[in-house]
Structure formats: structure tokens, C-alpha cells
Amino acid sequence: MNPGKAWMLVLLLFAGSGASQAAGPSPRDSYDLDGDGRITFEELMEATGRTSGKMLKDFEPVLRRGFDALDRNHDGVLSARDFDDFREGMRRFREWIDHLLERIRRYSPSEEQTDNGTRT
């Protein structure tokens, strides 16, 4: 699998496994299973396996590459800073996508328009 697909899997993993941005416990807490402030690859796999099921195991090599890319100092764990920087990047990415989609909606023809450009 190419690196772009590996990143997408990691993005989906972190974004879609119930770690919300709402007030309350840090989203990082749902991955830091032993509470030491750092997330190991094994914790990531276990935490996401609860919601993603057995299929996740099939992607373990790809997810490992994505995890290693997020681990900036290559110590085998995601620190609070690694995780929070990733989450901030995801927040900015979502804002960019929302802005892009809003521009597309604003400048796209309405569903009510016909092929010749007149409204029905």
C-alpha cells in the first residue's frame, strides 16, 4: 500500500474511533489505555480494535507505517504533543474541507435549474 493510503487509514482511525473534540476527557485518553500519557502502537491497535473489529488486524503493517510517521522522535510512542499536533492538523484540514465545500455549493448551479440555465 502506498504512503498516501497509509496516512488515510491512520486519519480514519483517529478521526472515527469515538475521540471527540467535545469538552471533557481528552480524546487522547481513549487511546492511552495505561494512562501514562503516551500512546503505544499496541494501545492504538487495542483501542481502535474495539470499534473497528477484526479487520483492523489486516491493515496492521500499513497502520504501523502511519503510526511511525506520527511518532516524530521515533521513540515508539505518540506523546501528548504528537497526538495533539495531529488532532490540530485534522481540525485545520476539516475547516479547509468545509470552506472548500461551501465555495462549491455557493458557485454550483442549483438543483432547480434546467440544462438551459433557467429555473423550473
Backbone as XML, in Angstrom:
<?xml version="1.0"?>
<chain id="A" units="angstrom">
  <residue number="1" name="MET">
    <atom name="N" x="0.852" y="-1.185" z="0.000"/>
    <atom name="CA" x="0.000" y="0.000" z="0.000"/>
    <atom name="C" x="0.887" y="1.235" z="0.000"/>
  </residue>
  <residue number="2" name="ASN">
    <atom name="N" x="0.486" y="2.224" z="-0.783"/>
    <atom name="CA" x="1.319" y="3.421" z="-0.871"/>
    <atom name="C" x="1.179" y="4.281" z="0.394"/>
  </residue>
  <residue number="3" name="PRO">
    <atom name="N" x="2.161" y="5.200" z="0.623"/>
    <atom name="CA" x="2.139" y="6.019" z="1.839"/>
    <atom name="C" x="0.880" y="6.859" z="1.994"/>
  </residue>
  <residue number="4" name="GLY">
    <atom name="N" x="0.309" y="7.331" z="0.880"/>
    <atom name="CA" x="-0.919" y="8.125" z="0.961"/>
    <atom name="C" x="-2.074" y="7.334" z="1.545"/>
  </residue>
  <residue number="5" name="LYS">
    <atom name="N" x="-2.182" y="6.070" z="1.146"/>
    <atom name="CA" x="-3.237" y="5.219" z="1.694"/>
    <atom name="C" x="-2.986" y="4.922" z="3.164"/>
  </residue>
  <residue number="6" name="ALA">
    <atom name="N" x="-1.727" y="4.771" z="3.545"/>
    <atom name="CA" x="-1.395" y="4.540" z="4.957"/>
    <atom name="C" x="-1.849" y="5.728" z="5.801"/>
  </residue>
  <residue number="7" name="TRP">
    <atom name="N" x="-1.568" y="6.944" z="5.324"/>
    <atom name="CA" x="-1.993" y="8.138" z="6.049"/>
    <atom name="C" x="-3.511" y="8.196" z="6.174"/>
  </residue>
  <residue number="8" name="MET">
    <atom name="N" x="-4.203" y="7.852" z="5.082"/>
    <atom name="CA" x="-5.668" y="7.889" z="5.130"/>
    <atom name="C" x="-6.203" y="6.928" z="6.179"/>
  </residue>
  <residue number="9" name="LEU">
    <atom name="N" x="-5.628" y="5.734" z="6.268"/>
    <atom name="CA" x="-6.082" y="4.789" z="7.285"/>
    <atom name="C" x="-5.850" y="5.326" z="8.687"/>
  </residue>
  <residue number="10" name="VAL">
    <atom name="N" x="-4.688" y="5.924" z="8.914"/>
    <atom name="CA" x="-4.410" y="6.489" z="10.231"/>
    <atom name="C" x="-5.360" y="7.640" z="10.525"/>
  </residue>
  <residue number="11" name="LEU">
    <atom name="N" x="-5.626" y="8.486" z="9.537"/>
    <atom name="CA" x="-6.574" y="9.585" z="9.724"/>
    <atom name="C" x="-7.947" y="9.059" z="10.103"/>
  </residue>
  <residue number="12" name="LEU">
    <atom name="N" x="-8.409" y="8.056" z="9.374"/>
    <atom name="CA" x="-9.714" y="7.481" z="9.673"/>
    <atom name="C" x="-9.739" y="6.827" z="11.040"/>
  </residue>
  <residue number="13" name="LEU">
    <atom name="N" x="-8.651" y="6.211" z="11.394"/>
    <atom name="CA" x="-8.554" y="5.541" z="12.679"/>
    <atom name="C" x="-8.728" y="6.523" z="13.822"/>
  </residue>
  <residue number="14" name="PHE">
    <atom name="N" x="-7.951" y="7.606" z="13.798"/>
    <atom name="CA" x="-8.034" y="8.593" z="14.865"/>
    <atom name="C" x="-9.318" y="9.403" z="14.805"/>
  </residue>
  <residue number="15" name="ALA">
    <atom name="N" x="-9.760" y="9.726" z="13.610"/>
    <atom name="CA" x="-10.934" y="10.584" z="13.473"/>
    <atom name="C" x="-12.228" y="9.843" z="13.753"/>
  </residue>
  <residue number="16" name="GLY">
    <atom name="N" x="-12.277" y="8.564" z="13.471"/>
    <atom name="CA" x="-13.540" y="7.851" z="13.531"/>
    <atom name="C" x="-13.724" y="6.886" z="14.665"/>
  </residue>
  <residue number="17" name="SER">
    <atom name="N" x="-12.856" y="6.897" z="15.635"/>
    <atom name="CA" x="-12.990" y="5.883" z="16.679"/>
    <atom name="C" x="-13.550" y="6.435" z="17.976"/>
  </residue>
  <residue number="18" name="GLY">
    <atom name="N" x="-14.337" y="7.493" z="17.885"/>
    <atom name="CA" x="-15.025" y="7.981" z="19.069"/>
    <atom name="C" x="-14.259" y="9.035" z="19.841"/>
  </residue>
  <residue number="19" name="ALA">
    <atom name="N" x="-13.129" y="9.477" z="19.354"/>
    <atom name="CA" x="-12.376" y="10.511" z="20.048"/>
    <atom name="C" x="-12.931" y="11.864" z="19.626"/>
  </residue>
  <residue number="20" name="SER">
    <atom name="N" x="-13.779" y="12.436" z="20.443"/>
    <atom name="CA" x="-14.432" y="13.686" z="20.052"/>
    <atom name="C" x="-13.658" y="14.882" z="20.561"/>
  </residue>
  <residue number="21" name="GLN">
    <atom name="N" x="-13.984" y="16.028" z="19.996"/>
    <atom name="CA" x="-13.346" y="17.277" z="20.378"/>
    <atom name="C" x="-14.143" y="17.975" z="21.483"/>
  </residue>
  <residue number="22" name="ALA">
    <atom name="N" x="-15.194" y="17.358" z="21.968"/>
    <atom name="CA" x="-16.047" y="17.995" z="22.966"/>
    <atom name="C" x="-15.314" y="18.152" z="24.293"/>
  </residue>
  <residue number="23" name="ALA">
    <atom name="N" x="-15.860" y="19.026" z="25.143"/>
    <atom name="CA" x="-15.289" y="19.211" z="26.469"/>
    <atom name="C" x="-15.378" y="17.918" z="27.252"/>
  </residue>
  <residue number="24" name="GLY">
    <atom name="N" x="-14.490" y="17.787" z="28.210"/>
    <atom name="CA" x="-14.445" y="16.558" z="28.997"/>
    <atom name="C" x="-13.074" y="15.935" z="28.887"/>
  </residue>
  <residue number="25" name="PRO">
    <atom name="N" x="-13.001" y="14.628" z="29.064"/>
    <atom name="CA" x="-11.694" y="13.980" z="28.978"/>
    <atom name="C" x="-11.053" y="14.200" z="27.616"/>
  </residue>
  <residue number="26" name="SER">
    <atom name="N" x="-9.742" y="14.235" z="27.612"/>
    <atom name="CA" x="-9.010" y="14.420" z="26.362"/>
    <atom name="C" x="-9.275" y="13.252" z="25.425"/>
  </residue>
  <residue number="27" name="PRO">
    <atom name="N" x="-9.404" y="13.520" z="24.118"/>
    <atom name="CA" x="-9.563" y="12.422" z="23.160"/>
    <atom name="C" x="-8.418" y="11.422" z="23.260"/>
  </residue>
  <residue number="28" name="ARG">
    <atom name="N" x="-7.265" y="11.896" z="23.642"/>
    <atom name="CA" x="-6.082" y="11.053" z="23.785"/>
    <atom name="C" x="-6.312" y="9.960" z="24.826"/>
  </residue>
  <residue number="29" name="ASP">
    <atom name="N" x="-7.163" y="10.233" z="25.808"/>
    <atom name="CA" x="-7.432" y="9.245" z="26.867"/>
    <atom name="C" x="-8.043" y="7.954" z="26.327"/>
  </residue>
  <residue number="30" name="SER">
    <atom name="N" x="-8.772" y="8.032" z="25.230"/>
    <atom name="CA" x="-9.384" y="6.817" z="24.694"/>
    <atom name="C" x="-8.358" y="5.904" z="24.038"/>
  </residue>
  <residue number="31" name="TYR">
    <atom name="N" x="-7.146" y="6.396" z="23.801"/>
    <atom name="CA" x="-6.070" y="5.582" z="23.226"/>
    <atom name="C" x="-5.002" y="5.233" z="24.263"/>
  </residue>
  <residue number="32" name="ASP">
    <atom name="N" x="-4.798" y="6.111" z="25.223"/>
    <atom name="CA" x="-3.771" y="5.901" z="26.256"/>
    <atom name="C" x="-4.344" y="4.980" z="27.329"/>
  </residue>
  <residue number="33" name="LEU">
    <atom name="N" x="-4.342" y="3.694" z="27.044"/>
    <atom name="CA" x="-5.053" y="2.732" z="27.887"/>
    <atom name="C" x="-4.429" y="2.554" z="29.258"/>
  </residue>
  <residue number="34" name="ASP">
    <atom name="N" x="-3.113" y="2.737" z="29.390"/>
    <atom name="CA" x="-2.490" y="2.567" z="30.708"/>
    <atom name="C" x="-2.327" y="3.888" z="31.457"/>
  </residue>
  <residue number="35" name="GLY">
    <atom name="N" x="-2.759" y="5.000" z="30.831"/>
    <atom name="CA" x="-2.766" y="6.298" z="31.498"/>
    <atom name="C" x="-1.397" y="6.909" z="31.741"/>
  </residue>
  <residue number="36" name="ASP">
    <atom name="N" x="-0.375" y="6.486" z="30.992"/>
    <atom name="CA" x="0.970" y="7.018" z="31.215"/>
    <atom name="C" x="1.264" y="8.282" z="30.414"/>
  </residue>
  <residue number="37" name="GLY">
    <atom name="N" x="0.270" y="8.777" z="29.659"/>
    <atom name="CA" x="0.455" y="10.000" z="28.886"/>
    <atom name="C" x="1.052" y="9.780" z="27.517"/>
  </residue>
  <residue number="38" name="ARG">
    <atom name="N" x="1.299" y="8.514" z="27.164"/>
    <atom name="CA" x="1.871" y="8.201" z="25.859"/>
    <atom name="C" x="1.054" y="7.073" z="25.231"/>
  </residue>
  <residue number="39" name="ILE">
    <atom name="N" x="0.989" y="7.069" z="23.914"/>
    <atom name="CA" x="0.207" y="6.064" z="23.196"/>
    <atom name="C" x="1.158" y="5.162" z="22.427"/>
  </residue>
  <residue number="40" name="THR">
    <atom name="N" x="1.152" y="3.882" z="22.764"/>
    <atom name="CA" x="1.958" y="2.923" z="22.019"/>
    <atom name="C" x="1.147" y="2.406" z="20.837"/>
  </residue>
  <residue number="41" name="PHE">
    <atom name="N" x="1.841" y="1.792" z="19.905"/>
    <atom name="CA" x="1.147" y="1.204" z="18.763"/>
    <atom name="C" x="0.175" y="0.126" z="19.233"/>
  </residue>
  <residue number="42" name="GLU">
    <atom name="N" x="0.593" y="-0.637" z="20.226"/>
    <atom name="CA" x="-0.271" y="-1.701" z="20.750"/>
    <atom name="C" x="-1.545" y="-1.121" z="21.372"/>
  </residue>
  <residue number="43" name="GLU">
    <atom name="N" x="-1.418" y="-0.007" z="22.101"/>
    <atom name="CA" x="-2.601" y="0.649" z="22.665"/>
    <atom name="C" x="-3.517" y="1.154" z="21.554"/>
  </residue>
  <residue number="44" name="LEU">
    <atom name="N" x="-2.916" y="1.724" z="20.529"/>
    <atom name="CA" x="-3.705" y="2.213" z="19.396"/>
    <atom name="C" x="-4.494" y="1.068" z="18.769"/>
  </residue>
  <residue number="45" name="MET">
    <atom name="N" x="-3.831" y="-0.038" z="18.528"/>
    <atom name="CA" x="-4.493" y="-1.186" z="17.912"/>
    <atom name="C" x="-5.603" y="-1.729" z="18.808"/>
  </residue>
  <residue number="46" name="GLU">
    <atom name="N" x="-5.332" y="-1.819" z="20.103"/>
    <atom name="CA" x="-6.350" y="-2.343" z="21.016"/>
    <atom name="C" x="-7.542" y="-1.393" z="21.120"/>
  </residue>
  <residue number="47" name="ALA">
    <atom name="N" x="-7.276" y="-0.107" z="21.276"/>
    <atom name="CA" x="-8.359" y="0.875" z="21.432"/>
    <atom name="C" x="-9.223" y="0.953" z="20.186"/>
  </residue>
  <residue number="48" name="THR">
    <atom name="N" x="-8.606" y="0.953" z="19.029"/>
    <atom name="CA" x="-9.389" y="1.054" z="17.804"/>
    <atom name="C" x="-9.994" y="-0.280" z="17.409"/>
  </residue>
  <residue number="49" name="GLY">
    <atom name="N" x="-9.387" y="-1.362" z="17.827"/>
    <atom name="CA" x="-9.936" y="-2.687" z="17.538"/>
    <atom name="C" x="-11.287" y="-2.896" z="18.181"/>
  </residue>
  <residue number="50" name="ARG">
    <atom name="N" x="-11.536" y="-2.209" z="19.279"/>
    <atom name="CA" x="-12.828" y="-2.319" z="19.963"/>
    <atom name="C" x="-13.969" y="-1.829" z="19.083"/>
  </residue>
  <residue number="51" name="THR">
    <atom name="N" x="-13.682" y="-0.801" z="18.286"/>
    <atom name="CA" x="-14.729" y="-0.235" z="17.445"/>
    <atom name="C" x="-14.615" y="-0.677" z="15.998"/>
  </residue>
  <residue number="52" name="SER">
    <atom name="N" x="-13.422" y="-1.088" z="15.575"/>
    <atom name="CA" x="-13.210" y="-1.423" z="14.169"/>
    <atom name="C" x="-13.260" y="-2.915" z="13.884"/>
  </residue>
  <residue number="53" name="GLY">
    <atom name="N" x="-13.174" y="-3.726" z="14.905"/>
    <atom name="CA" x="-13.272" y="-5.164" z="14.708"/>
    <atom name="C" x="-12.000" y="-5.814" z="14.199"/>
  </residue>
  <residue number="54" name="LYS">
    <atom name="N" x="-12.137" y="-7.066" z="13.829"/>
    <atom name="CA" x="-11.008" y="-7.897" z="13.426"/>
    <atom name="C" x="-10.324" y="-7.399" z="12.158"/>
  </residue>
  <residue number="55" name="MET">
    <atom name="N" x="-11.053" y="-6.771" z="11.257"/>
    <atom name="CA" x="-10.494" y="-6.320" z="10.001"/>
    <atom name="C" x="-9.264" y="-5.427" z="10.197"/>
  </residue>
  <residue number="56" name="LEU">
    <atom name="N" x="-9.219" y="-4.709" z="11.300"/>
    <atom name="CA" x="-8.103" y="-3.818" z="11.585"/>
    <atom name="C" x="-6.778" y="-4.561" z="11.569"/>
  </residue>
  <residue number="57" name="LYS">
    <atom name="N" x="-6.759" y="-5.776" z="12.037"/>
    <atom name="CA" x="-5.534" y="-6.580" z="12.083"/>
    <atom name="C" x="-4.950" y="-6.767" z="10.683"/>
  </residue>
  <residue number="58" name="ASP">
    <atom name="N" x="-5.788" y="-6.840" z="9.675"/>
    <atom name="CA" x="-5.321" y="-6.997" z="8.302"/>
    <atom name="C" x="-4.496" y="-5.803" z="7.821"/>
  </residue>
  <residue number="59" name="PHE">
    <atom name="N" x="-4.724" y="-4.658" z="8.412"/>
    <atom name="CA" x="-4.034" y="-3.438" z="7.995"/>
    <atom name="C" x="-2.887" y="-3.059" z="8.930"/>
  </residue>
  <residue number="60" name="GLU">
    <atom name="N" x="-2.519" y="-3.948" z="9.824"/>
    <atom name="CA" x="-1.506" y="-3.622" z="10.827"/>
    <atom name="C" x="-0.196" y="-3.090" z="10.232"/>
  </residue>
  <residue number="61" name="PRO">
    <atom name="N" x="0.373" y="-3.695" z="9.169"/>
    <atom name="CA" x="1.621" y="-3.139" z="8.624"/>
    <atom name="C" x="1.469" y="-1.705" z="8.106"/>
  </residue>
  <residue number="62" name="VAL">
    <atom name="N" x="0.347" y="-1.423" z="7.491"/>
    <atom name="CA" x="0.095" y="-0.080" z="6.968"/>
    <atom name="C" x="-0.094" y="0.903" z="8.117"/>
  </residue>
  <residue number="63" name="LEU">
    <atom name="N" x="-0.855" y="0.487" z="9.109"/>
    <atom name="CA" x="-1.084" y="1.351" z="10.264"/>
    <atom name="C" x="0.215" y="1.609" z="11.015"/>
  </residue>
  <residue number="64" name="ARG">
    <atom name="N" x="1.084" y="0.617" z="11.072"/>
    <atom name="CA" x="2.388" y="0.782" z="11.733"/>
    <atom name="C" x="3.194" y="1.878" z="11.030"/>
  </residue>
  <residue number="65" name="ARG">
    <atom name="N" x="3.180" y="1.878" z="9.706"/>
    <atom name="CA" x="3.912" y="2.928" z="8.975"/>
    <atom name="C" x="3.329" y="4.309" z="9.265"/>
  </residue>
  <residue number="66" name="GLY">
    <atom name="N" x="2.010" y="4.400" z="9.315"/>
    <atom name="CA" x="1.382" y="5.680" z="9.635"/>
    <atom name="C" x="1.698" y="6.122" z="11.048"/>
  </residue>
  <residue number="67" name="PHE">
    <atom name="N" x="1.632" y="5.180" z="11.993"/>
    <atom name="CA" x="1.965" y="5.479" z="13.391"/>
    <atom name="C" x="3.405" y="5.978" z="13.484"/>
  </residue>
  <residue number="68" name="ASP">
    <atom name="N" x="4.319" y="5.276" z="12.823"/>
    <atom name="CA" x="5.733" y="5.667" z="12.863"/>
    <atom name="C" x="5.943" y="7.064" z="12.288"/>
  </residue>
  <residue number="69" name="ALA">
    <atom name="N" x="5.152" y="7.435" z="11.284"/>
    <atom name="CA" x="5.269" y="8.773" z="10.711"/>
    <atom name="C" x="4.803" y="9.839" z="11.702"/>
  </residue>
  <residue number="70" name="LEU">
    <atom name="N" x="3.811" y="9.523" z="12.516"/>
    <atom name="CA" x="3.329" y="10.474" z="13.520"/>
    <atom name="C" x="4.287" y="10.581" z="14.705"/>
  </residue>
  <residue number="71" name="ASP">
    <atom name="N" x="5.034" y="9.529" z="14.963"/>
    <atom name="CA" x="5.999" y="9.481" z="16.069"/>
    <atom name="C" x="7.259" y="10.229" z="15.641"/>
  </residue>
  <residue number="72" name="ARG">
    <atom name="N" x="7.260" y="11.535" z="15.858"/>
    <atom name="CA" x="8.312" y="12.379" z="15.308"/>
    <atom name="C" x="9.703" y="12.112" z="15.866"/>
  </residue>
  <residue number="73" name="ASN">
    <atom name="N" x="9.821" y="11.701" z="17.122"/>
    <atom name="CA" x="11.161" y="11.447" z="17.653"/>
    <atom name="C" x="11.526" y="9.958" z="17.601"/>
  </residue>
  <residue number="74" name="HIS">
    <atom name="N" x="10.644" y="9.158" z="17.006"/>
    <atom name="CA" x="10.895" y="7.730" z="16.768"/>
    <atom name="C" x="11.242" y="6.954" z="18.040"/>
  </residue>
  <residue number="75" name="ASP">
    <atom name="N" x="10.522" y="7.275" z="19.127"/>
    <atom name="CA" x="10.750" y="6.533" z="20.373"/>
    <atom name="C" x="9.725" y="5.419" z="20.575"/>
  </residue>
  <residue number="76" name="GLY">
    <atom name="N" x="8.872" y="5.191" z="19.579"/>
    <atom name="CA" x="7.909" y="4.096" z="19.655"/>
    <atom name="C" x="6.601" y="4.440" z="20.331"/>
  </residue>
  <residue number="77" name="VAL">
    <atom name="N" x="6.429" y="5.700" z="20.719"/>
    <atom name="CA" x="5.173" y="6.131" z="21.345"/>
    <atom name="C" x="4.776" y="7.486" z="20.787"/>
  </residue>
  <residue number="78" name="LEU">
    <atom name="N" x="3.476" y="7.741" z="20.822"/>
    <atom name="CA" x="2.984" y="9.072" z="20.486"/>
    <atom name="C" x="2.842" y="9.838" z="21.788"/>
  </residue>
  <residue number="79" name="SER">
    <atom name="N" x="3.593" y="10.899" z="21.916"/>
    <atom name="CA" x="3.492" y="11.743" z="23.097"/>
    <atom name="C" x="2.211" y="12.561" z="23.022"/>
  </residue>
  <residue number="80" name="ALA">
    <atom name="N" x="1.895" y="13.222" z="24.103"/>
    <atom name="CA" x="0.733" y="14.112" z="24.112"/>
    <atom name="C" x="0.883" y="15.165" z="23.008"/>
  </residue>
  <residue number="81" name="ARG">
    <atom name="N" x="2.096" y="15.664" z="22.828"/>
    <atom name="CA" x="2.315" y="16.681" z="21.793"/>
    <atom name="C" x="2.122" y="16.097" z="20.396"/>
  </residue>
  <residue number="82" name="ASP">
    <atom name="N" x="2.664" y="14.887" z="20.141"/>
    <atom name="CA" x="2.460" y="14.245" z="18.837"/>
    <atom name="C" x="0.967" y="14.126" z="18.545"/>
  </residue>
  <residue number="83" name="PHE">
    <atom name="N" x="0.228" y="13.620" z="19.531"/>
    <atom name="CA" x="-1.198" y="13.389" z="19.354"/>
    <atom name="C" x="-1.944" y="14.705" z="19.162"/>
  </residue>
  <residue number="84" name="ASP">
    <atom name="N" x="-1.665" y="15.680" z="20.015"/>
    <atom name="CA" x="-2.367" y="16.962" z="19.928"/>
    <atom name="C" x="-2.035" y="17.703" z="18.636"/>
  </residue>
  <residue number="85" name="ASP">
    <atom name="N" x="-0.782" y="17.614" z="18.182"/>
    <atom name="CA" x="-0.429" y="18.240" z="16.906"/>
    <atom name="C" x="-1.190" y="17.580" z="15.762"/>
  </residue>
  <residue number="86" name="PHE">
    <atom name="N" x="-1.318" y="16.264" z="15.821"/>
    <atom name="CA" x="-2.085" y="15.542" z="14.803"/>
    <atom name="C" x="-3.550" y="15.980" z="14.823"/>
  </residue>
  <residue number="87" name="ARG">
    <atom name="N" x="-4.135" y="16.049" z="16.018"/>
    <atom name="CA" x="-5.535" y="16.468" z="16.140"/>
    <atom name="C" x="-5.732" y="17.896" z="15.629"/>
  </residue>
  <residue number="88" name="GLU">
    <atom name="N" x="-4.785" y="18.782" z="15.916"/>
    <atom name="CA" x="-4.884" y="20.157" z="15.428"/>
    <atom name="C" x="-4.798" y="20.187" z="13.901"/>
  </residue>
  <residue number="89" name="GLY">
    <atom name="N" x="-3.924" y="19.386" z="13.348"/>
    <atom name="CA" x="-3.842" y="19.285" z="11.891"/>
    <atom name="C" x="-5.142" y="18.790" z="11.290"/>
  </residue>
  <residue number="90" name="MET">
    <atom name="N" x="-5.770" y="17.817" z="11.945"/>
    <atom name="CA" x="-7.057" y="17.297" z="11.483"/>
    <atom name="C" x="-8.138" y="18.371" z="11.566"/>
  </residue>
  <residue number="91" name="ARG">
    <atom name="N" x="-8.118" y="19.163" z="12.644"/>
    <atom name="CA" x="-9.104" y="20.239" z="12.795"/>
    <atom name="C" x="-8.956" y="21.247" z="11.657"/>
  </residue>
  <residue number="92" name="ARG">
    <atom name="N" x="-7.725" y="21.612" z="11.347"/>
    <atom name="CA" x="-7.479" y="22.562" z="10.263"/>
    <atom name="C" x="-7.877" y="21.975" z="8.910"/>
  </residue>
  <residue number="93" name="PHE">
    <atom name="N" x="-7.601" y="20.686" z="8.728"/>
    <atom name="CA" x="-7.980" y="20.012" z="7.494"/>
    <atom name="C" x="-9.496" y="20.029" z="7.330"/>
  </residue>
  <residue number="94" name="ARG">
    <atom name="N" x="-10.243" y="19.718" z="8.409"/>
    <atom name="CA" x="-11.707" y="19.755" z="8.342"/>
    <atom name="C" x="-12.209" y="21.155" z="8.020"/>
  </residue>
  <residue number="95" name="GLU">
    <atom name="N" x="-11.609" y="22.182" z="8.612"/>
    <atom name="CA" x="-12.004" y="23.562" z="8.300"/>
    <atom name="C" x="-11.771" y="23.870" z="6.822"/>
  </residue>
  <residue number="96" name="TRP">
    <atom name="N" x="-10.635" y="23.437" z="6.294"/>
    <atom name="CA" x="-10.325" y="23.669" z="4.890"/>
    <atom name="C" x="-11.340" y="22.969" z="3.993"/>
  </residue>
  <residue number="97" name="ILE">
    <atom name="N" x="-11.659" y="21.705" z="4.312"/>
    <atom name="CA" x="-12.649" y="20.952" z="3.533"/>
    <atom name="C" x="-14.012" y="21.639" z="3.609"/>
  </residue>
  <residue number="98" name="ASP">
    <atom name="N" x="-14.433" y="22.058" z="4.808"/>
    <atom name="CA" x="-15.711" y="22.751" z="4.960"/>
    <atom name="C" x="-15.746" y="24.020" z="4.116"/>
  </residue>
  <residue number="99" name="HIS">
    <atom name="N" x="-14.656" y="24.774" z="4.142"/>
    <atom name="CA" x="-14.577" y="26.011" z="3.355"/>
    <atom name="C" x="-14.656" y="25.693" z="1.858"/>
  </residue>
  <residue number="100" name="LEU">
    <atom name="N" x="-13.939" y="24.678" z="1.435"/>
    <atom name="CA" x="-13.953" y="24.276" z="0.032"/>
    <atom name="C" x="-15.352" y="23.848" z="-0.399"/>
  </residue>
  <residue number="101" name="LEU">
    <atom name="N" x="-16.004" y="23.027" z="0.423"/>
    <atom name="CA" x="-17.352" y="22.569" z="0.090"/>
    <atom name="C" x="-18.348" y="23.722" z="0.059"/>
  </residue>
  <residue number="102" name="GLU">
    <atom name="N" x="-18.192" y="24.680" z="0.943"/>
    <atom name="CA" x="-19.072" y="25.844" z="0.946"/>
    <atom name="C" x="-18.915" y="26.639" z="-0.345"/>
  </residue>
  <residue number="103" name="ARG">
    <atom name="N" x="-17.686" y="26.799" z="-0.806"/>
    <atom name="CA" x="-17.447" y="27.515" z="-2.071"/>
    <atom name="C" x="-18.058" y="26.755" z="-3.239"/>
  </residue>
  <residue number="104" name="ILE">
    <atom name="N" x="-17.937" y="25.443" z="-3.222"/>
    <atom name="CA" x="-18.521" y="24.629" z="-4.295"/>
    <atom name="C" x="-20.035" y="24.777" z="-4.290"/>
  </residue>
  <residue number="105" name="ARG">
    <atom name="N" x="-20.641" y="24.705" z="-3.107"/>
    <atom name="CA" x="-22.102" y="24.864" z="-3.014"/>
    <atom name="C" x="-22.546" y="26.241" z="-3.479"/>
  </residue>
  <residue number="106" name="ARG">
    <atom name="N" x="-21.782" y="27.248" z="-3.121"/>
    <atom name="CA" x="-22.145" y="28.623" z="-3.457"/>
    <atom name="C" x="-22.094" y="28.865" z="-4.962"/>
  </residue>
  <residue number="107" name="TYR">
    <atom name="N" x="-21.137" y="28.262" z="-5.654"/>
    <atom name="CA" x="-20.951" y="28.541" z="-7.067"/>
    <atom name="C" x="-21.487" y="27.457" z="-7.984"/>
  </residue>
  <residue number="108" name="SER">
    <atom name="N" x="-22.063" y="26.401" z="-7.438"/>
    <atom name="CA" x="-22.652" y="25.345" z="-8.266"/>
    <atom name="C" x="-24.077" y="25.715" z="-8.613"/>
  </residue>
  <residue number="109" name="PRO">
    <atom name="N" x="-24.516" y="25.322" z="-9.798"/>
    <atom name="CA" x="-25.914" y="25.593" z="-10.163"/>
    <atom name="C" x="-26.863" y="24.874" z="-9.211"/>
  </residue>
  <residue number="110" name="SER">
    <atom name="N" x="-27.960" y="25.499" z="-8.970"/>
    <atom name="CA" x="-28.975" y="24.914" z="-8.108"/>
    <atom name="C" x="-29.560" y="23.669" z="-8.751"/>
  </residue>
  <residue number="111" name="GLU">
    <atom name="N" x="-30.038" y="22.752" z="-7.942"/>
    <atom name="CA" x="-30.701" y="21.551" z="-8.467"/>
    <atom name="C" x="-31.977" y="21.913" z="-9.214"/>
  </residue>
  <residue number="112" name="GLU">
    <atom name="N" x="-32.490" y="23.114" z="-8.947"/>
    <atom name="CA" x="-33.730" y="23.536" z="-9.583"/>
    <atom name="C" x="-33.518" y="24.036" z="-11.001"/>
  </residue>
  <residue number="113" name="GLN">
    <atom name="N" x="-32.270" y="24.260" z="-11.400"/>
    <atom name="CA" x="-32.008" y="24.769" z="-12.731"/>
    <atom name="C" x="-32.060" y="23.640" z="-13.754"/>
  </residue>
  <residue number="114" name="THR">
    <atom name="N" x="-32.526" y="23.990" z="-14.928"/>
    <atom name="CA" x="-32.558" y="23.015" z="-16.017"/>
    <atom name="C" x="-31.288" y="23.105" z="-16.822"/>
  </residue>
  <residue number="115" name="ASP">
    <atom name="N" x="-31.177" y="22.289" z="-17.854"/>
    <atom name="CA" x="-29.978" y="22.261" z="-18.693"/>
    <atom name="C" x="-29.714" y="23.599" z="-19.395"/>
  </residue>
  <residue number="116" name="ASN">
    <atom name="N" x="-30.750" y="24.353" z="-19.696"/>
    <atom name="CA" x="-30.522" y="25.630" z="-20.390"/>
    <atom name="C" x="-30.307" y="26.794" z="-19.449"/>
  </residue>
  <residue number="117" name="GLY">
    <atom name="N" x="-30.218" y="26.539" z="-18.139"/>
    <atom name="CA" x="-29.889" y="27.557" z="-17.175"/>
    <atom name="C" x="-31.070" y="28.290" z="-16.592"/>
  </residue>
  <residue number="118" name="THR">
    <atom name="N" x="-32.279" y="27.964" z="-16.994"/>
    <atom name="CA" x="-33.443" y="28.622" z="-16.429"/>
    <atom name="C" x="-33.967" y="27.810" z="-15.251"/>
  </residue>
  <residue number="119" name="ARG">
    <atom name="N" x="-34.562" y="28.503" z="-14.331"/>
    <atom name="CA" x="-35.109" y="27.834" z="-13.161"/>
    <atom name="C" x="-36.472" y="27.251" z="-13.485"/>
  </residue>
  <residue number="120" name="THR">
    <atom name="N" x="-36.766" y="26.111" z="-12.866"/>
    <atom name="CA" x="-38.072" y="25.485" z="-13.082"/>
    <atom name="C" x="-39.039" y="25.865" z="-11.994"/>
  </residue>
</chain>
